[in-house]
Amino acid sequence: MWTLGQSCSASMKISWLPLLLLAFLRPVHCMSRDERHKLRDQVVEMFDHAYRSYMDHAYPADELMPLTCRGRVRGLEPSRGDVDDALGKFSLTLIDTLDTLVLLNKTEEFEAAVRRVLSDVRLDNDIVVSVFETNIRVLGGLLGGHSMAVMLREGGRHMLWYRDELLHMAKDLGLRLLPAFNTSSGLPYPRVNLKHGVRGPETRTGTETDTCTACAGTIILEFAALSRFTGDPIFEDHARRALDFLWEKRQRNSNLVGTTINIHSGEWVRRDSGVGAGIDSYYEYLLKAYILLGDDLFLQRFNIHYASIMKYISQPPLLLDVHIHKPLLPARTWMDSLLAFFPGLQVLKGDIRPAIETHEMLYQVTKKHNFLPEAFTTDFRVHWAQHPLRPEFAESTYFLYKATGDPYYLEVGRTVLENLNRFARVPCGFAAMKDVRTGSHEDRMDSFFLAEMFKYLFLLFAESDDLPFDVEDYIFTTEAHLLPLSLSTAPRSQSPSASNSTGVEELDDSNFDWTCPNTRLLFPDPAYPRNLRDPIKIAVDKSCPRPSPIREPGMGRLPLRAQDFMANNPEHLELLRRMGVSLIHLKDGRVQLVQHASQAVSAIAAEDGMRFMQEMMELSSQQQKEQLPPRAVQIVSHPFFGRVVLTAGPAQFGTDLSKSSTGVRGFVTVAEPYSGCAEVTNAELVQGRIALLQRGQCMFAEKARHIQKAGAIGGIVIDDNEGSSSDTAPLFQMAGDGRSTDDVTLPLLFLFHKEGNILLEALKEYREVEVLLSDKARDRGGDVQEEDCSTEEKDRDQSQPSVQEPDQPKTEQEEDDEEAVVPPAKVGSEPDAKAEPKEEQSSDKDPERLLDALLADWQEDLEAFRQMEKDEL
């Protein structure tokens, strides 16, 4: 992996990189050897739990679905969009885990896994996959497995039967990826059909025009290793050509690259630049390509980029995206979790101070929310609340520990370990976090969790004697696969067709550091790291501002005020009609208001309608900021023991669970009638329990009154919309019925169909199922998670509205016919009566901005989220 123990010598140009790796801290209190061994063994036990769960419940599927204890097979499960492009029906998790088995001293399991791969895995499936994901996970996994097999075979005790079969599979896969590079620029298409390649109707690909920078620039390590292992230069040549093109297309003034590029023209499609999603591993591979291949050109390019990153993007401890043409202009006010790899890369670069600062900021955010949210704002609030068990923070923690020897980073690793066990562990593996604020889960355990997380945690706590080989002889790919540094001495034969699109570049020696930094001289004060960390900890702790007060509309007197409007009041509906406003009930429970000024009974009424619509938008914006946070339904009985947590929507009446330190705990039972719209007939079973109800046929408050009368201590309403899920739908809040609901004193929560089915299936199998209704998940011991200050906001991908725009753009001549639209909100009294719009929740819009501008902002954030999922998992 090449981090420690190298000597500074003129004969080894790469030796300067991480050789500030002398411990500059002499701590008074260190973690004991026994503690480290205990944590090391705990890592192994956790890996065994995850790996065995995959093998027992999912193999040969690509990934494990840990909540439902089955495999995720593409085409059999509902599509998740671009995320599923990582799945190719090639037992992804097993291949991705091969070299992890060896590192954790599981040689026999590794040998058995290799035999399974050779006998069971097919690479010629008629399926379209991501070139990027398939390269780093599958090709990287096969090459890492081959490296380990060769190492073991040369040791003379294991894998003596091995005859480079994994390498042959790797070359087969490499050849199947090559058609994607058949472009005029050399940048690969983002997707390829494993059986048919690219182009032609049978391929179902080749029509894309854009790819992300990381997607095109994260090929060189795997392709160069494949070329040098096999002696076929074609793979390395194609990867180099793609890198050359990206370098040529950098913005020459800022020396930054954008996030998305047109693979044919080379034009930047998205001109925002950062070190997170969409770009991250491009920078990583420039530096690591220099380490692995010894080509000074890669180091020069990396250093030029790095200088610009530190000049424009780095605002210690923050790393904020900028525009490549206007690098002093920020592109966003939030950061995504993928940038957590960057402190580790800075360690390899030799820039310790900013690495310590950014890592500490990430650690404090992690401590607030138990995990690093998928995206968070500059004041450290949750922006996107998911956490798919990403390993980048653990990776940087390991590198910083190796660089400094500071036991503080062992304690950071302990925190990561404990949070995984307390909040993500479920009976069938580890489940991704759907919402870090509530502790709810997603039925997902990505292959990178086994490929990366356990490697870095094991190396953090292990000692050299615990390792089966010297990791200094290897470099980690972005998926943490191990490639031997001996490849740097392998001859590189140039293919006849290879060409360098940039020509011969003259190297600038000013971009090279040819000396080894001595951290004792750089940082003579042993308290130096702590002095860097403390101000950041204080800054994060104090940055929890309250929402700013909302301005009252103050628009004058209207025949109907927005805050008074009720959707089930005939008089109100008639007033809306006179003002040209119509009300539409959407299928999913949302309510939409649309105004046609030409349909008003008079010009004055049309003006009143416009003012009403403006009030309604302002009211929706205010209520969005004041909306209730999601709640949690946690299954606490055997065999779940609190491991399964379901995201639930709150009710705007009944018990406020956020004010309860213990929540409401009880066994569940299905109410009869299931709709809850009549007096409960099985009151003897419902009494003292939490009643399960089906959405529909009557108001939510009416359901609550019926089960409360029967003696229930709580209620859970399950959506009757088949296929609905908190994975894809905005948070649903249950409103009242237009009259006082003070008489409802029990808690009522809402589950979408998918989450509700998990609960119903558990009840069907185990009969006695106990749950905890609370504002956020508790651990098995009943301890409440540390409070965070993010509950005012829901991550955007969970609360996107569907907004209907006018069919035609407005003009001055068309003003009388203009159509004003209030976006629908995911709130309802019930599907038939739905919510009164005064209870509606809209997206977090600024009411003073035009609707089309708001829509553009929302679309940009949604595109950024989809791009992040597409770029790297």
Secondary structure, 3 states (H helix, E strand, C coil): CCCCCCCCCCCCHHHHCCCCCCCCCCCCCCCCHHHHHHHHHHHHHHHHHHHHHHHHHCCCCCEEECCCCEEECECCECCCHHHHHHCCCCCHHHHHHHHHHHHCCCHHHHHHHHHHHHHHCCCCCCCEEEHHHHHHHHHHHHHHHHHHHHHHHHHCCCCCCCCCHHHHHHHHHHHHHHHHHCCCCCCCCCEEECCCECCCHHHCCCCCCEEEHHHHHCCHHHHHHHHHHHCCCHHHHHHHHHHHHHHHCCECCCCECCCEEECCCCCEEECEECCCCCCHHHHHHHHHHHHHHCCHHHHHHHHHHHHHHHHHHEECCEECCEECCCCCCECCCEEEHHHHHHHHHHHHHCCHHHHHHHHHHHHHHHHHHCCCCCEEECCCCEEECCECCCCHHHHHHHHHHHHHCCCHHHHHHHHHHHHHHHHHEECCEECEEEECCCCEEECCECHHHHHHHHHHHHHHHCCHHHCCCCHHHEEECCCCCEEEHHHHHCCCCCCCCCCCCCCCCCCCHHHCCCCCCCHHHHCCCCCHHHHHHHHHHHHHHHCCCCCCCCCCCCCCCCCCCHHHCCCCCHHHHHHHHHCCEEEEECCCCCEEEEEEHHHCCCHHHHHHHHHHHHHHHHHHHHHHHHCCCCEEEEECCCCCCCCEEEEEECECCCCCHHHCCCCEEEEEEECCCCCCCCCCCCHHHHCCCEEEEECCCCCHHHHHHHHHHCCCCEEEEECCCCCCCCCCCCCCEECCCCCCCCCCCCCEEEECHHHHHHHHHHHHHHCCCEEEEECCCECCCCCECCCCCCCCCCCHHHCCCCCCCCCCCCCHHHHHHCEEEEEEECEECCCCCCCCHHHCCCCCCCCCCCHHHHHHHHHHHHHHHHHHHHHCC
